[in-house]
């Protein structure tokens, strides 16, 4: 069985895992006990399995779920995950397209139909 990856998914980094653990330890439920994964899931409106996957940092979770978990623990998601990798702005490593080169290729006949 293959899993399809959500393009808008995130994974907690090592520093984020430590922040999650510390924030979890600081939360108390109605019985005065440290929050369980089930408590976090209930507060975030996600499944306990999703909370465990996010805390584990080995699997991606949906960004909306990750944001809800972070909010439930009074954390900012940006502090828990690596920043997104930006696409190169100078076009380095890309093959030029005729449109990006500013002209269309001349067909074998020697006629550039865009000049007519």
Secondary structure, 3 states (H helix, E strand, C coil): CCCCCCCCEECECHHHHHHHHHHHHHCECCCCCECCHHHHHHHHCCCHHHHHHHHHCCCCEEHHHHHHHHHHCCCCHHHCECCCCCCCCCCCCCCCCHHHHCCCCCCCCCCCCCCC
